[in-house]
Amino acid sequence: MPSLEVELRDSKLTDTKGQMEEKRVPNKWWTLLRWLVPLGLIGFMLSQVNWDAILPLLARVSWTSLLASASAFLLSQFIIAIRWQYLLRVQDVRISLTRLTWLVLVGAFASNFLPTTVGGDVVKMAAVAQGQAKRAAAVASVAADRLFNLTAMFFWLPSALTLAGWHPLAEAGAASTSALMRAPFVEKMWGRVKRVFEAGRVWFMSPRTVMVALALSWLSIGASFVSFWIVTLALGITVSFWQAAGVAALSYFAALLPISVNGFGLLEGSVTALLVAQGASLEQGVAAAVLIRFVTLAVSLLGGARLLSQRELLDAARDAK
């Protein structure tokens, strides 16, 4: 009998290992596809650009404009930290605003530069849980924070009504949303949303908490849109703030499609196409897409510098995956 039990146990282990190996193969192909799609999109976009026209465009952008854009984006990250601290305090978790601001920047760096190893949210979860008695609440706060941000982004969608030709854009957006809701990953994402709700019910059952979190989310998104608007003005693209916000909001949702790493390619392609629809030249659209990506990456480098002095965060994040 003991030998039979051992054989059965070994058989189960073998089956489990086989199933894990079967899952790894599709995952490798999926990861490869998520790199090929953005590289293909960016390559096609750049091949259509007249570089004799785009280089003078980039040269006309002053460092003052870039600094103003970066400052507005940094302000958006600071407001995110304020929102995160508010959510934590609702659960009686006390962390200084300075530490949370650094963690927001560290998470942004990890998302931008370490997309295939450790995600930004995983780094933030591992970091915020360190030394906390309420570890589950601290970890759940990261997911709740992201959920409030996503919800607030929907409140910015009406700005797309100011865009030229918004009817086709709305129809395309509705079709994309319908297809997105049928995608397999949506069910998995919805399961995570339900787990977040159960872990932090107090965040979602209190009207005051919801209103404050959404208001801070709306402000943080607005600051990031100001950053984008400054870039468009510096390039001579004549769009209002609300048009810039409409372009940025639609591009945000396009970048959520899980067919590229961190929205690379999808974001740039969407920004370019939408700005061209508003009267910008192709070169202006591409320059705006490149510069706004440059600004966000540059700001996140502050988190990278912080991460160099706290390498244990990466180790903790890898263990938490």
C-alpha positions in Angstrom: 0.0 0.0 0.0 2.7 2.6 0.8 4.4 1.9 -2.5 1.0 2.4 -4.3 0.5 5.8 -2.5 4.0 6.8 -3.5 3.4 5.9 -7.1 0.1 7.9 -7.1 1.8 10.9 -5.6 4.6 10.8 -8.1 2.1 10.4 -10.9 0.2 13.5 -9.7 3.5 15.5 -9.4 4.4 14.4 -13.0 1.0 15.5 -14.3 1.3 18.9 -12.5 4.8 19.5 -13.9 3.5 18.6 -17.4 0.6 21.0 -17.1 3.0 23.8 -16.0 5.2 23.1 -19.0 2.2 23.2 -21.3 1.3 26.6 -19.9 4.8 28.0 -20.2 4.9 27.5 -24.0 1.8 29.6 -24.8 3.0 32.2 -22.3 6.3 32.5 -24.1 4.6 33.0 -27.4 2.2 35.5 -25.9 5.1 37.5 -24.4 6.9 37.5 -27.8 3.7 38.7 -29.5 3.3 41.6 -27.0 6.8 42.8 -28.0 6.3 42.3 -31.7 3.0 44.2 -31.9 4.4 47.5 -30.5 7.6 47.2 -32.4 5.7 46.6 -35.6 3.3 49.6 -34.9 6.2 51.9 -34.0 8.3 50.8 -36.9 5.4 51.4 -39.4 4.6 54.8 -37.9 8.2 55.9 -38.1 8.5 54.7 -41.6 5.8 57.1 -42.7 7.4 60.2 -41.1 9.3 62.8 -43.0 12.4 63.1 -40.8 13.4 66.3 -42.5 10.3 67.9 -41.1 10.1 66.2 -37.7 13.6 67.0 -36.5 13.1 70.8 -36.7 9.8 70.3 -34.8 11.6 68.6 -32.0 14.3 71.3 -32.0 11.7 74.0 -31.5 10.5 72.5 -28.2 12.1 74.5 -25.5 13.5 72.9 -22.3 11.1 75.2 -20.4 8.2 73.5 -22.1 9.6 70.1 -21.3 10.2 71.1 -17.7 6.7 72.4 -17.3 5.2 69.2 -18.8 7.4 67.1 -16.5 6.3 69.2 -13.5 2.7 68.7 -14.3 3.2 65.0 -14.7 5.1 64.9 -11.4 2.2 66.7 -9.7 -0.1 64.0 -11.0 2.1 61.4 -9.3 2.1 63.3 -6.1 -1.7 63.5 -6.1 -1.8 59.7 -6.6 0.3 59.4 -3.5 -2.1 61.6 -1.6 -5.0 59.4 -2.7 -3.1 56.2 -1.8 -2.4 57.6 1.7 -6.1 58.5 2.1 -7.2 54.9 1.2 -4.6 53.5 3.7 -5.7 55.7 6.5 -9.3 54.6 6.0 -8.0 51.1 6.9 -6.0 52.6 9.8 -2.7 52.0 8.0 -0.2 54.8 8.6 2.5 55.5 6.1 4.2 58.9 5.4 3.3 60.8 2.3 7.0 61.1 1.4 7.4 57.3 1.4 4.3 56.8 -0.7 5.3 59.4 -3.2 8.6 57.5 -3.7 6.8 54.2 -4.0 4.5 55.7 -6.7 7.6 56.7 -8.7 9.3 53.4 -8.1 6.2 51.6 -9.3 6.1 53.9 -12.4 9.8 53.0 -13.1 9.2 49.3 -12.7 6.2 49.5 -15.1 8.1 51.4 -17.7 11.5 49.7 -17.6 10.9 46.3 -16.1 7.7 45.1 -17.8 8.7 41.5 -18.4 10.0 40.7 -14.9 8.3 42.8 -12.2 5.2 44.9 -12.6 4.9 48.3 -10.9 1.9 47.3 -8.9 3.7 44.2 -7.6 6.6 46.3 -6.4 4.2 48.7 -4.7 2.4 45.8 -3.0 5.6 44.2 -1.8 6.9 47.6 -0.5 3.8 48.8 1.2 3.2 45.6 3.1 6.6 45.7 4.7 6.4 46.0 8.5 2.6 46.4 8.4 0.3 44.6 10.8 -2.6 44.9 8.3 -0.7 43.4 5.4 -3.8 42.3 3.5 -5.3 45.8 3.6 -2.0 47.4 2.6 -1.7 45.1 -0.4 -5.3 45.5 -1.4 -5.0 49.3 -1.3 -2.8 49.2 -4.4 -5.5 47.4 -6.4 -8.2 49.7 -5.0 -6.1 52.7 -5.9 -5.8 51.5 -9.5 -9.5 50.7 -9.6 -10.4 54.3 -8.5 -8.1 55.7 -11.1 -9.7 53.6 -13.9 -13.2 54.6 -12.8 -12.2 58.3 -12.7 -10.8 58.0 -16.3 -14.4 57.3 -17.5 -15.4 60.8 -16.1 -12.9 62.3 -18.5 -14.3 60.5 -21.6 -16.9 63.3 -22.3 -13.9 65.5 -23.3 -13.7 63.3 -26.4 -16.9 65.0 -27.6 -14.8 68.1 -28.3 -12.8 66.1 -30.9 -13.4 66.5 -34.6 -15.1 63.5 -36.0 -16.0 62.1 -32.6 -18.9 60.1 -33.9 -16.7 57.5 -35.7 -14.4 57.5 -32.7 -17.3 56.8 -30.4 -18.6 53.9 -32.6 -15.1 52.4 -32.9 -14.7 52.8 -29.1 -18.0 51.1 -28.5 -17.0 48.2 -30.8 -13.6 47.9 -29.1 -15.2 47.9 -25.7 -17.7 45.2 -26.7 -14.9 43.0 -28.0 -12.8 43.7 -25.0 -15.6 42.6 -22.6 -15.7 39.2 -24.4 -11.9 38.7 -24.1 -10.8 35.9 -21.8 -8.6 38.2 -19.7 -11.6 40.3 -18.8 -13.0 37.5 -16.7 -9.7 37.1 -14.9 -9.6 40.9 -14.3 -13.2 40.9 -13.0 -12.2 38.2 -10.6 -9.5 40.4 -9.2 -11.9 43.3 -8.9 -14.2 41.2 -6.8 -11.3 40.1 -4.6 -10.3 43.8 -4.1 -13.9 44.6 -3.2 -14.1 41.9 -0.6 -10.7 42.8 0.9 -11.5 46.5 1.1 -15.2 46.7 1.4 -15.0 49.8 3.6 -13.4 51.8 0.7 -16.4 51.2 -1.6 -19.3 51.2 0.9 -18.6 54.7 2.3 -19.9 57.4 -0.1 -17.5 59.9 1.4 -14.5 57.6 0.8 -15.6 57.0 -2.8 -16.2 60.7 -3.5 -12.8 61.8 -2.1 -10.9 59.0 -3.9 -12.6 59.8 -7.2 -12.0 63.5 -6.8 -8.3 63.0 -6.2 -8.2 60.6 -9.1 -9.9 63.1 -11.4 -7.3 65.8 -10.3 -4.3 63.5 -10.8 -5.6 62.5 -14.3 -6.2 66.2 -15.1 -2.6 67.1 -14.1 -1.3 64.4 -16.5 -3.5 65.8 -19.3 -2.1 69.3 -18.6 1.3 67.7 -19.1 0.2 66.3 -22.5 -1.4 69.6 -23.5 1.8 71.5 -22.9 3.6 69.2 -25.3 1.0 69.7 -28.0 1.2 73.5 -27.6 5.0 73.4 -27.7 4.8 71.6 -31.1 2.4 74.2 -32.5 -0.6 71.9 -32.5 -3.7 74.1 -32.0 -5.9 72.1 -29.8 -7.8 73.2 -26.6 -7.2 71.6 -23.3 -10.4 69.6 -23.6 -9.4 68.3 -27.0 -6.0 67.3 -25.6 -7.8 65.6 -22.7 -10.1 63.8 -25.2 -7.1 62.5 -27.1 -5.2 61.4 -24.0 -8.3 59.7 -22.5 -9.1 57.7 -25.7 -5.4 56.8 -26.0 -5.3 55.6 -22.4 -8.1 53.1 -23.1 -6.5 52.0 -26.3 -3.3 51.3 -24.5 -5.1 49.0 -22.0 -5.5 46.3 -24.7 -3.2 43.5 -23.5 -1.5 43.0 -26.9 1.6 45.1 -26.1 3.9 45.7 -23.1 2.9 48.7 -21.1 0.9 50.1 -24.1 4.0 50.7 -26.2 3.0 51.3 -29.8 -0.8 51.4 -29.0 -0.5 54.6 -27.1 1.8 56.3 -29.6 -0.3 55.1 -32.6 -3.5 56.3 -30.9 -2.1 59.7 -30.0 -0.8 60.3 -33.5 -4.0 59.2 -35.2 -6.2 61.3 -33.0 -4.0 64.4 -33.2 -3.9 64.1 -37.0 -7.7 64.0 -37.0 -7.7 67.3 -35.2 -5.6 68.9 -37.9 -2.1 68.2 -36.8 0.4 67.0 -39.4 1.7 63.4 -39.2 5.1 64.7 -38.0 3.5 66.8 -35.3 1.4 63.8 -34.1 4.4 61.5 -34.0 6.5 64.2 -32.2 3.8 64.7 -29.6 3.6 60.9 -29.0 7.3 60.6 -28.6 7.7 63.6 -26.4 4.9 62.6 -24.0 6.4 59.2 -23.6 9.8 60.8 -23.1 8.4 63.0 -20.3 6.7 60.1 -18.5 9.8 58.0 -18.7 12.0 60.8 -17.5 9.9 61.4 -14.4 9.8 57.7 -13.6 13.6 57.7 -13.6 13.4 59.4 -10.2 11.9 56.2 -9.0 14.6 54.2 -10.7 17.2 56.2 -8.8 15.4 55.5 -5.5 15.2 51.8 -6.4 19.0 51.6 -6.7 19.2 52.3 -3.0 16.4 49.9 -2.1 17.2 46.8 -4.3 15.5 44.6 -1.7 12.1 45.9 -3.0 12.8 44.0 -6.3 13.6 40.9 -4.4 10.5 41.2 -2.3 8.4 41.8 -5.4 9.8 38.8 -7.2 9.0 36.6 -4.2 5.4 38.1 -4.2 4.7 37.2 -7.8 
